[in-house]
Amino acid sequence: MCRDHGGPDLRGVVPLSERASEAHGDRLSERASEAHGDRLSEHASEAHSDRLNGDLITSEPVRGLPAIGPFAALQFLTRLPVRLRAAPDMAAMVVWFPLAGAVIGALVGGVGAIAFQWTAPLVAGALAVTVGLLVTGAFHEDGLGDIADAFGGGYTVERRLEIMKDSRHGTYGVAAMCASIVVRVVALGSMPSGATLFASAVAAHVIARGAAVALMAVVPLAGRSGLGADYGQATSRARGVIASAMAAVLGGVAVGWWVVPALGVALAAVLAVGALARHKIGGISGDVLGAAEQVSECAVVVVLGALALRHGLWWA
């Protein structure tokens, strides 16, 4: 099976996981999907409540963590078994995305740093990236794949939006996701020590998510429906500034002054993705935000890898 892009289609379709893709695009009607649909309270409600359009109807008090920003952000962005008592506020959640990135980065970097001591650096980098894919469910990678397919194969705005809603991936999408994985594996595998690998992984995940929140705050939406639209409408410029400041602080703790060039390339990456999205579909969407996170993360680990070869990590 393959998509019709309005001309000869040379992209063989490779069916990949539909779990993450149903959350990233404009999929308001599929919020309850396996990927992240109603992850906001899924675990807490399974024994005590029924779902109706994403709302909880409970007959008994629900056990779980308070539905506050940090816990909600971690539940939304990962596959970790985080239970919440109720559905959290979207606007309050997005500012905590960098902190959730720090947790993800610590898991990724921790595995990489341990593996670095026992195996080849490139293998350590591969294991680290694999952990990230497992923890996040390839959430952002799916958005990158959808954007690559839509922007590479769609010749009109309508056709691009249609492709973005397709849960399948074509040649452009698969190539983009593979490129992202390869770049991160090689960049982390090139680190001179396990400590540097750990710090770089934390900084990359923190900064990339902070940059994605900043993009939500400054670039208009491509549409008014879908998961990306919900979060875009909930993200003010003030929240974008807060998320960016949090990313800068957490990234600085991890890598010291290296955070300055890392923030610079992350900003350039998300602005480039945002400008391309405005040109192709008139604004941002959930898929665009996933692609922005991936491009930014790749740019950050490449820059940090280059710095690590010439300068020592401040705390190692």
C-alpha positions in Angstrom: 0.0 0.0 0.0 1.2 3.5 -0.6 0.0 7.0 -0.5 -1.0 9.1 -3.5 1.0 12.3 -3.4 -0.5 13.7 -6.6 2.2 12.2 -8.8 4.3 9.1 -9.2 4.8 7.7 -5.7 8.2 6.0 -5.3 7.9 5.8 -1.5 7.3 2.3 -0.3 5.2 2.4 2.8 6.7 0.9 5.8 4.0 0.3 8.5 5.4 1.5 11.8 3.9 1.9 15.2 0.5 3.7 15.1 0.7 4.4 18.8 2.7 7.6 18.8 1.4 9.0 15.5 -2.2 9.2 16.7 -1.2 11.7 19.4 1.1 14.0 17.4 -1.0 15.0 14.4 -4.4 16.8 14.5 -6.2 13.9 16.0 -8.7 15.3 18.5 -11.0 12.3 17.9 -8.4 9.7 18.7 -7.2 11.0 22.1 -8.0 7.7 23.7 -5.5 5.9 21.4 -2.7 3.7 22.7 0.0 6.3 22.2 -0.8 9.2 24.5 -4.6 9.6 24.1 -5.9 10.5 27.5 -2.6 9.6 29.1 -3.5 12.5 31.4 -5.5 10.1 33.6 -5.5 6.7 32.0 -3.7 4.8 34.8 -5.7 6.4 37.6 -9.1 5.7 36.1 -8.8 2.1 35.0 -10.3 0.6 38.2 -12.6 3.5 39.3 -14.0 5.4 36.4 -15.5 5.5 32.9 -14.4 7.8 30.1 -16.5 10.1 28.1 -14.7 12.4 25.6 -11.6 12.5 27.8 -13.5 13.4 31.0 -13.5 11.2 34.1 -16.7 10.0 35.7 -15.7 8.5 39.0 -17.7 6.6 41.5 -15.0 6.4 44.1 -11.9 8.5 45.0 -9.1 7.8 42.6 -5.7 7.0 43.9 -2.6 8.5 42.3 -0.3 11.5 42.3 -1.6 15.0 42.4 -2.5 16.3 38.9 0.1 19.0 39.0 2.4 20.2 36.2 5.6 18.1 36.7 3.8 14.8 37.2 1.4 15.6 34.3 4.2 16.5 32.0 6.0 13.3 32.8 2.9 11.2 32.2 2.2 12.9 28.9 5.7 12.8 27.4 6.6 9.3 28.6 5.4 5.7 28.9 6.4 5.6 32.6 3.6 4.3 34.9 2.7 7.7 36.3 -0.8 7.7 37.9 -2.7 11.0 38.4 -5.9 11.6 40.4 -7.5 13.7 37.8 -7.0 15.3 34.4 -4.4 18.1 34.7 -4.5 21.6 33.3 -2.8 21.8 29.9 -1.5 25.3 30.3 0.1 24.4 33.6 1.6 21.3 32.2 3.6 22.6 29.2 5.9 24.8 31.2 7.2 21.6 32.9 8.2 19.9 29.7 11.9 20.7 30.3 11.8 19.1 33.7 10.3 16.0 32.2 13.0 16.1 29.6 15.6 16.1 32.4 14.1 12.8 33.8 14.1 11.3 30.3 17.6 12.5 29.7 18.8 11.1 33.0 17.5 7.7 32.1 19.0 7.8 28.6 22.3 9.2 29.8 22.5 6.9 32.8 22.2 3.8 30.7 24.7 5.2 28.2 27.2 6.1 30.9 27.0 2.7 32.4 27.4 1.0 29.1 30.3 3.3 28.2 32.3 1.6 31.0 31.8 -1.9 29.7 31.4 -1.7 25.9 32.4 0.3 22.8 31.3 4.0 22.9 29.2 3.6 19.8 27.3 0.7 21.4 26.8 2.8 24.5 25.3 5.6 22.3 23.0 3.1 20.6 21.8 1.7 23.9 21.2 5.2 25.3 19.1 6.2 22.3 17.2 2.9 22.4 16.2 3.6 26.0 14.9 7.0 25.0 12.7 5.4 22.3 11.3 3.0 24.9 10.7 5.6 27.6 9.0 8.1 25.2 7.3 5.6 22.9 9.0 7.3 20.0 6.5 10.1 20.5 8.5 12.9 18.9 10.1 10.6 16.2 6.6 9.9 14.9 5.9 13.6 14.5 9.2 14.0 12.6 8.2 11.1 10.3 4.8 12.6 9.6 6.2 16.0 8.8 8.9 14.5 6.4 6.2 12.6 4.6 3.8 15.5 4.3 6.3 18.2 3.4 8.3 16.0 1.1 5.4 14.4 -0.7 2.4 16.8 -0.5 2.0 19.4 -3.2 -0.9 21.4 -1.6 -1.7 22.4 1.9 -4.8 20.2 1.9 -2.8 17.2 0.8 0.0 17.8 3.4 -2.6 17.9 6.2 -4.2 14.8 4.9 -0.8 13.0 4.8 -0.1 14.1 8.4 -3.3 12.4 9.6 -2.3 9.1 8.0 -0.9 6.7 10.6 1.3 5.0 8.0 4.9 6.2 7.2 6.4 6.4 3.7 10.0 6.7 2.5 10.5 10.3 3.5 9.2 9.6 7.0 11.2 6.5 7.6 14.4 8.1 6.2 13.9 11.1 8.5 13.4 9.0 11.6 16.4 6.8 10.8 18.6 9.9 10.2 17.5 11.3 13.6 18.4 8.1 15.4 21.7 7.7 13.6 22.8 11.3 14.3 22.0 10.9 18.0 23.7 7.5 18.3 26.9 8.6 16.7 27.0 12.0 18.6 26.5 10.3 22.0 28.9 7.5 21.0 31.6 10.1 20.2 31.6 11.5 23.7 35.0 11.1 25.4 33.6 9.8 28.7 30.5 8.3 30.3 30.1 11.5 32.4 30.0 13.6 29.3 27.6 11.3 27.6 25.3 11.5 30.6 25.4 15.3 30.8 24.9 15.8 27.1 21.9 13.5 27.0 20.3 15.4 29.9 21.0 18.8 28.3 19.8 17.7 24.9 16.4 16.4 26.2 15.9 19.4 28.4 16.8 22.0 25.8 14.9 20.4 22.9 11.6 20.3 24.9 12.1 23.8 26.2 12.6 24.9 22.6 9.5 23.2 21.4 7.4 25.0 24.1 8.9 28.3 23.0 7.9 27.5 19.4 4.3 26.9 20.6 4.3 30.4 22.1 5.5 32.3 19.1 4.3 30.6 15.9 0.6 30.5 15.0 -1.4 27.3 14.8 -2.1 25.6 11.5 -5.6 24.6 12.7 -7.8 24.9 15.7 -8.4 21.2 16.4 -6.0 18.5 17.4 -3.6 17.8 20.3 -1.1 20.4 19.0 -3.7 23.0 18.8 -4.9 22.3 22.3 -1.4 22.9 23.7 -0.7 25.8 21.4 -3.7 27.6 22.5 -2.8 27.0 26.1 0.8 28.3 25.7 1.2 32.0 26.2 4.4 33.9 25.6 5.0 34.1 29.3 4.8 30.3 29.6 7.2 30.0 26.7 9.7 32.3 28.5 9.3 30.2 31.7 9.9 27.0 29.9 12.9 28.4 28.1 14.4 29.7 31.3 13.9 26.4 33.0 15.6 24.6 30.1 18.5 27.1 30.3 19.0 26.5 34.0 18.7 22.7 33.9 20.9 22.5 30.9 23.5 24.8 32.5 23.6 22.5 35.6 24.3 19.6 33.3 26.9 21.0 30.9 28.0 24.4 32.3 28.8 27.1 29.8 28.3 24.6 26.9 24.6 25.4 27.4 25.0 28.8 25.6 25.9 27.4 22.1 23.5 24.5 22.8 20.6 27.0 23.3 21.7 28.9 20.2 21.5 25.9 17.9 18.3 24.7 19.5 16.7 28.1 18.9 17.9 28.1 15.3 16.6 24.6 14.8 13.1 25.2 16.1 12.8 28.5 14.3 13.8 26.8 11.0 11.2 24.1 11.5 8.6 26.7 12.5 9.3 28.8 9.4 9.1 25.7 7.2 5.8 24.8 8.8 4.3 28.2 8.2 5.3 28.0 4.6 3.9 24.5 4.1 0.8 24.4 6.2 0.4 27.9 7.6 1.5 27.2 11.1 2.4 24.6 13.7 0.7 21.3 14.7 1.4 18.5 17.1 3.5 16.8 14.4 5.5 20.0 13.8 6.3 20.2 17.5 7.5 16.7 17.5 9.7 17.4 14.5 11.0 20.6 16.1 12.0 18.6 19.2 13.8 16.0 17.2 15.7 18.5 15.0 16.6 20.5 18.1 17.8 17.5 20.0 20.0 16.3 17.1 21.5 19.8 16.8 22.3 20.0 20.5 24.0 16.6 20.8 26.1 17.4 17.7 27.3 20.7 19.2 27.9 19.2 22.6 29.8 16.3 21.0 32.1 18.8 19.3 32.6 20.8 22.5 33.4 17.7 24.4 36.3 16.9 22.1 37.9 20.2 22.8 36.9 21.2 26.4 36.4 19.4 29.6 33.0 19.1 31.3 32.8 21.5 34.2 32.0 18.9 36.9 33.8 15.8 35.7 
